[in-house]
Amino acid sequence: HIYSSFFLEKLISEILKDEMIGEKDMPYLVEFARERVRENYKNVKRWTKKIDIFEKKVLVVPINAFKHWFCVFVLNPRALLEGNE
């Protein structure tokens, strides 16, 4: 499944706009990201309501942040539910 580049922006919008992100420590970033995802999930909930993403072999998430393009590949998303690494 391939997401739009707006997916992550809608999910964690405040983090991607933070110019000072490089100066934050990791525990702060992790907690801030969790908070944003909990609050912003409603913005993307309908994007996959007809698709079981955990049945897909690969999820592709393009990201445009900090004036750069990135791409995240989630291999075997089912493992996230099963607690596998």
VEXMAR-641831 format. One record per atom (N, C-alpha, C): x negated, y, z; residue number from 0. Coordinates in Angstrom, 3 decimals, decimal comma, padded with zeros to 6 digits, always signed. Atoms other than C-alpha are relative to their C-alpha. Example, Ala and Ser with C-alpha at 12.3 -4.5 7.8 and 13.67 -1.06 7.14 Angstrom:
REM VEXMAR-641831
+----------+----------+----------+-----+
!       xx !       yy !       zz !   n !
+----------+----------+----------+-----+
! -000,890 ! -001,190 ! +000,000 !   0 !
! -012,300 ! -004,500 ! +007,800 !   0 !
! -000,900 ! +001,200 ! +000,000 !   0 !
! +000,820 ! -001,190 ! -000,060 !   1 !
! -013,670 ! -001,060 ! +007,140 !   1 !
! +000,770 ! +001,090 ! +000,730 !   1 !
+----------+----------+----------+-----+
***
This chain:
REM VEXMAR-641831
+----------+----------+----------+-----+
!       xx !       yy !       zz !   n !
+----------+----------+----------+-----+
! -000,859 ! -001,175 ! +000,000 !   0 !
! +000,000 ! +000,000 ! +000,000 !   0 !
! -000,898 ! +001,228 ! +000,000 !   0 !
! +000,783 ! -001,231 ! +000,078 !   1 !
! -001,367 ! +003,423 ! -000,914 !   1 !
! +000,852 ! +001,170 ! +000,471 !   1 !
! -000,692 ! -001,171 ! -000,523 !   2 !
! -000,308 ! +006,455 ! +001,080 !   2 !
! -000,367 ! +001,244 ! -000,792 !   2 !
! +000,310 ! -001,325 ! +000,527 !   3 !
! -000,179 ! +010,038 ! -000,103 !   3 !
! -001,053 ! +000,633 ! +000,909 !   3 !
! +000,991 ! -000,689 ! -000,830 !   4 !
! -002,961 ! +012,315 ! +001,113 !   4 !
! +000,656 ! +000,839 ! +001,103 !   4 !
! -000,711 ! -000,769 ! -001,029 !   5 !
! -000,298 ! +014,115 ! +003,161 !   5 !
! +000,375 ! -000,852 ! +001,208 !   5 !
! -000,398 ! +000,886 ! -001,090 !   6 !
! +000,366 ! +011,049 ! +005,347 !   6 !
! -000,759 ! +000,323 ! +001,282 !   6 !
! +000,790 ! -000,252 ! -001,203 !   7 !
! -002,503 ! +011,590 ! +007,767 !   7 !
! +000,139 ! +001,436 ! +000,473 !   7 !
! -000,182 ! -001,408 ! -000,370 !   8 !
! -002,056 ! +015,355 ! +007,662 !   8 !
! +001,255 ! +000,174 ! +000,846 !   8 !
! -001,251 ! -000,084 ! -000,764 !   9 !
! +001,521 ! +014,945 ! +008,880 !   9 !
! -000,098 ! -000,720 ! +001,341 !   9 !
! +000,105 ! +000,806 ! -001,212 !  10 !
! +000,499 ! +012,370 ! +011,487 !  10 !
! -000,879 ! +000,641 ! +001,072 !  10 !
! +000,919 ! -000,597 ! -000,992 !  11 !
! -002,423 ! +014,189 ! +013,152 !  11 !
! -000,409 ! +001,410 ! -000,407 !  11 !
! +000,249 ! -001,309 ! +000,590 !  12 !
! -002,139 ! +017,692 ! +011,735 !  12 !
! -000,922 ! +000,913 ! +000,809 !  12 !
! +000,793 ! -000,940 ! -000,793 !  13 !
! -003,709 ! +019,631 ! +014,612 !  13 !
! -001,485 ! -000,349 ! +000,000 !  13 !
! +001,399 ! +000,416 ! -000,020 !  14 !
! -006,922 ! +017,601 ! +014,587 !  14 !
! -000,689 ! +000,418 ! -001,289 !  14 !
! +000,610 ! -000,304 ! +001,288 !  15 !
! -007,559 ! +018,134 ! +010,877 !  15 !
! -000,225 ! +001,488 ! -000,201 !  15 !
! +000,144 ! -001,449 ! +000,142 !  16 !
! -007,223 ! +021,902 ! +011,277 !  16 !
! -001,025 ! +000,591 ! +000,972 !  16 !
! +000,898 ! -000,493 ! -001,046 !  17 !
! -009,619 ! +022,202 ! +014,240 !  17 !
! -001,422 ! +000,170 ! -000,535 !  17 !
! +001,333 ! -000,295 ! +000,520 !  18 !
! -012,807 ! +023,907 ! +013,030 !  18 !
! -001,101 ! -000,387 ! +001,002 !  18 !
! +000,986 ! +000,274 ! -001,042 !  19 !
! -014,563 ! +023,150 ! +016,348 !  19 !
! -000,034 ! -001,486 ! +000,376 !  19 !
! -000,118 ! +001,413 ! -000,355 !  20 !
! -013,928 ! +019,385 ! +016,248 !  20 !
! -001,353 ! -000,661 ! +000,265 !  20 !
! +001,321 ! +000,577 ! -000,195 !  21 !
! -017,643 ! +018,583 ! +016,021 !  21 !
! -000,570 ! +000,238 ! +001,382 !  21 !
! +000,502 ! -000,329 ! -001,335 !  22 !
! -018,151 ! +020,095 ! +019,463 !  22 !
! +000,765 ! -000,715 ! +001,110 !  22 !
! -000,815 ! +000,704 ! -001,006 !  23 !
! -015,563 ! +017,908 ! +021,215 !  23 !
! -000,621 ! -001,358 ! +000,308 !  23 !
! +000,517 ! +001,320 ! -000,345 !  24 !
! -016,524 ! +014,754 ! +023,110 !  24 !
! +001,021 ! -001,081 ! -000,392 !  24 !
! -000,819 ! +001,096 ! +000,514 !  25 !
! -015,156 ! +011,354 ! +022,058 !  25 !
! +001,239 ! -000,295 ! +000,864 !  25 !
! -001,213 ! +000,261 ! -000,788 !  26 !
! -012,798 ! +010,712 ! +025,036 !  26 !
! +001,089 ! +001,061 ! -000,235 !  26 !
! -000,962 ! -001,064 ! +000,276 !  27 !
! -011,161 ! +014,094 ! +024,406 !  27 !
! +000,672 ! -000,227 ! -001,358 !  27 !
! -000,540 ! +000,204 ! +001,349 !  28 !
! -010,750 ! +013,355 ! +020,677 !  28 !
! +000,971 ! -001,181 ! -000,061 !  28 !
! -000,870 ! +001,188 ! -000,002 !  29 !
! -009,252 ! +009,908 ! +021,285 !  29 !
! +001,332 ! +000,323 ! +000,658 !  29 !
! -001,253 ! -000,337 ! -000,700 !  30 !
! -006,705 ! +011,201 ! +023,798 !  30 !
! +000,813 ! +001,021 ! -000,791 !  30 !
! -000,692 ! -001,005 ! +000,797 !  31 !
! -005,856 ! +014,218 ! +021,628 !  31 !
! +000,657 ! -000,643 ! -001,213 !  31 !
! -000,566 ! +000,701 ! +001,164 !  32 !
! -005,337 ! +011,949 ! +018,596 !  32 !
! +001,214 ! -000,835 ! +000,408 !  32 !
! -001,147 ! +000,800 ! -000,480 !  33 !
! -003,062 ! +009,611 ! +020,602 !  33 !
! +001,219 ! +000,882 ! +000,254 !  33 !
! -001,075 ! -000,953 ! -000,281 !  34 !
! -001,009 ! +012,569 ! +021,761 !  34 !
! +000,661 ! +000,491 ! -001,294 !  34 !
! -000,511 ! -000,508 ! +001,289 !  35 !
! -000,651 ! +013,956 ! +018,213 !  35 !
! +000,803 ! -001,067 ! -000,720 !  35 !
! -000,705 ! +001,083 ! +000,689 !  36 !
! +000,346 ! +010,573 ! +016,792 !  36 !
! +001,355 ! -000,248 ! +000,650 !  36 !
! -001,288 ! +000,201 ! -000,691 !  37 !
! +003,028 ! +010,098 ! +019,461 !  37 !
! +001,001 ! +001,094 ! -000,368 !  37 !
! -000,886 ! -001,127 ! +000,285 !  38 !
! +004,461 ! +013,562 ! +018,799 !  38 !
! +000,374 ! +000,097 ! -001,483 !  38 !
! -000,217 ! -000,207 ! +001,434 !  39 !
! +004,115 ! +013,544 ! +014,998 !  39 !
! +000,500 ! -001,223 ! -000,749 !  39 !
! -000,461 ! +001,209 ! +000,684 !  40 !
! +005,214 ! +009,975 ! +014,237 !  40 !
! +001,331 ! +000,229 ! -000,710 !  40 !
! -001,307 ! -000,284 ! +000,611 !  41 !
! +008,702 ! +011,293 ! +013,501 !  41 !
! -000,151 ! +000,614 ! -001,397 !  41 !
! +000,241 ! -000,626 ! +001,303 !  42 !
! +007,184 ! +013,216 ! +010,558 !  42 !
! -000,285 ! -001,013 ! -001,111 !  42 !
! +000,361 ! +000,993 ! +001,019 !  43 !
! +006,071 ! +010,006 ! +008,794 !  43 !
! +000,780 ! -001,308 ! +000,131 !  43 !
! -000,736 ! +001,240 ! -000,266 !  44 !
! +008,429 ! +007,368 ! +010,178 !  44 !
! +000,743 ! -000,510 ! -001,232 !  44 !
! -000,798 ! +000,410 ! +001,155 !  45 !
! +010,589 ! +007,329 ! +007,049 !  45 !
! -000,861 ! -000,393 ! -001,206 !  45 !
! +000,880 ! +000,281 ! +001,139 !  46 !
! +007,567 ! +006,974 ! +004,715 !  46 !
! -000,168 ! -001,495 ! -000,246 !  46 !
! +000,168 ! +001,443 ! +000,160 !  47 !
! +007,410 ! +003,228 ! +005,342 !  47 !
! +001,203 ! -000,793 ! +000,502 !  47 !
! -001,152 ! +000,724 ! -000,550 !  48 !
! +010,915 ! +002,337 ! +006,474 !  48 !
! +000,458 ! -001,154 ! -000,892 !  48 !
! -000,388 ! +001,079 ! +000,911 !  49 !
! +011,456 ! +000,134 ! +003,381 !  49 !
! -001,154 ! -000,953 ! -000,292 !  49 !
! +001,199 ! +000,798 ! +000,257 !  50 !
! +007,970 ! -001,380 ! +003,474 !  50 !
! -000,529 ! -000,539 ! +001,327 !  50 !
! +000,650 ! +000,572 ! -001,184 !  51 !
! +006,531 ! -003,778 ! +006,037 !  51 !
! -001,506 ! +000,075 ! -000,228 !  51 !
! +001,430 ! -000,209 ! +000,251 !  52 !
! +002,971 ! -002,468 ! +006,108 !  52 !
! -000,854 ! -001,119 ! +000,590 !  52 !
! +000,764 ! +001,072 ! -000,626 !  53 !
! +001,897 ! -005,388 ! +008,298 !  53 !
! -000,024 ! -001,267 ! -000,846 !  53 !
! +000,041 ! +001,110 ! +000,947 !  54 !
! +002,623 ! -007,797 ! +005,446 !  54 !
! -000,957 ! +000,272 ! -001,154 !  54 !
! +000,930 ! -000,367 ! +001,071 !  55 !
! +000,231 ! -005,947 ! +003,125 !  55 !
! -001,401 ! -000,498 ! +000,340 !  55 !
! +001,388 ! +000,424 ! -000,219 !  56 !
! -003,355 ! -007,089 ! +002,657 !  56 !
! -000,907 ! +001,196 ! +000,259 !  56 !
! +000,834 ! -001,197 ! -000,128 !  57 !
! -004,777 ! -003,557 ! +002,409 !  57 !
! +000,891 ! +001,239 ! +000,056 !  57 !
! -000,619 ! -001,327 ! -000,026 !  58 !
! -003,585 ! -000,066 ! +003,384 !  58 !
! -001,074 ! +000,994 ! -000,399 !  58 !
! +000,944 ! -001,014 ! +000,463 !  59 !
! -005,267 ! +002,855 ! +001,632 !  59 !
! +000,534 ! +001,364 ! +000,441 !  59 !
! -000,397 ! -001,309 ! -000,505 !  60 !
! -005,165 ! +006,257 ! +003,319 !  60 !
! -001,024 ! +001,047 ! -000,454 !  60 !
! +000,911 ! -001,077 ! +000,403 !  61 !
! -006,767 ! +009,165 ! +001,426 !  61 !
! +000,111 ! +001,171 ! +000,983 !  61 !
! +000,038 ! -001,081 ! -000,985 !  62 !
! -007,828 ! +012,042 ! +003,688 !  62 !
! -000,756 ! +001,181 ! -000,584 !  62 !
! +000,677 ! -001,235 ! +000,380 !  63 !
! -008,665 ! +015,621 ! +002,815 !  63 !
! -000,114 ! +000,834 ! +001,275 !  63 !
! +000,206 ! -000,716 ! -001,264 !  64 !
! -010,189 ! +017,211 ! +005,929 !  64 !
! -001,394 ! +000,589 ! +000,047 !  64 !
! +001,290 ! -000,652 ! -000,204 !  65 !
! -012,996 ! +019,582 ! +006,826 !  65 !
! -000,715 ! +000,251 ! -001,332 !  65 !
! +000,513 ! -000,322 ! +001,342 !  66 !
! -013,448 ! +020,494 ! +003,144 !  66 !
! -000,662 ! -001,193 ! -000,685 !  66 !
! +000,529 ! +001,228 ! +000,595 !  67 !
! -014,227 ! +016,848 ! +002,220 !  67 !
! +001,147 ! -000,986 ! -000,230 !  67 !
! -000,939 ! +001,092 ! +000,230 !  68 !
! -012,350 ! +013,863 ! +000,827 !  68 !
! -000,584 ! -001,277 ! +000,583 !  68 !
! +000,362 ! +001,288 ! -000,558 !  69 !
! -012,448 ! +010,522 ! +002,643 !  69 !
! +001,073 ! -000,990 ! -000,425 !  69 !
! -001,015 ! +001,017 ! +000,257 !  70 !
! -010,654 ! +007,250 ! +002,109 !  70 !
! -000,172 ! -001,100 ! +001,047 !  70 !
! +000,027 ! +001,051 ! -001,012 !  71 !
! -009,766 ! +004,766 ! +004,839 !  71 !
! +000,715 ! -001,219 ! -000,571 !  71 !
! -000,603 ! +001,257 ! +000,408 !  72 !
! -009,075 ! +001,140 ! +004,000 !  72 !
! +000,256 ! -000,810 ! +001,265 !  72 !
! -000,342 ! +000,865 ! -001,122 !  73 !
! -007,235 ! -000,932 ! +006,608 !  73 !
! +000,208 ! -001,389 ! -000,590 !  73 !
! -000,081 ! +001,363 ! +000,493 !  74 !
! -007,857 ! -004,585 ! +005,822 !  74 !
! +000,751 ! -000,860 ! +001,001 !  74 !
! -000,780 ! +000,905 ! -000,840 !  75 !
! -005,392 ! -007,145 ! +007,183 !  75 !
! +000,674 ! +000,734 ! +001,168 !  75 !
! -000,659 ! -000,749 ! -001,079 !  76 !
! -003,134 ! -004,745 ! +009,139 !  76 !
! +000,748 ! -000,884 ! +000,995 !  76 !
! -000,673 ! +000,928 ! -000,909 !  77 !
! -001,327 ! -007,780 ! +010,650 !  77 !
! -000,852 ! -000,241 ! +001,244 !  77 !
! +000,909 ! +000,256 ! -001,128 !  78 !
! -004,400 ! -008,263 ! +012,872 !  78 !
! +000,158 ! +001,063 ! +001,090 !  78 !
! -000,216 ! -001,047 ! -001,005 !  79 !
! -003,586 ! -004,953 ! +014,607 !  79 !
! +001,106 ! -000,400 ! +000,971 !  79 !
! -001,088 ! +000,463 ! -000,861 !  80 !
! -000,361 ! -006,494 ! +015,932 !  80 !
! -000,409 ! -001,180 ! +000,850 !  80 !
! +000,405 ! +001,221 ! -000,689 !  81 !
! -002,054 ! -009,717 ! +016,930 !  81 !
! -001,131 ! +000,225 ! +000,978 !  81 !
! +001,066 ! -000,315 ! -000,937 !  82 !
! -004,819 ! -007,954 ! +018,854 !  82 !
! -001,363 ! -000,492 ! -000,450 !  82 !
! +001,300 ! +000,442 ! +000,533 !  83 !
! -007,586 ! -009,288 ! +016,594 !  83 !
! -000,847 ! +001,210 ! -000,358 !  83 !
! +000,903 ! -001,077 ! +000,416 !  84 !
! -010,641 ! -007,190 ! +015,837 !  84 !
! -000,135 ! -000,013 ! -001,502 !  84 !
+----------+----------+----------+-----+
***
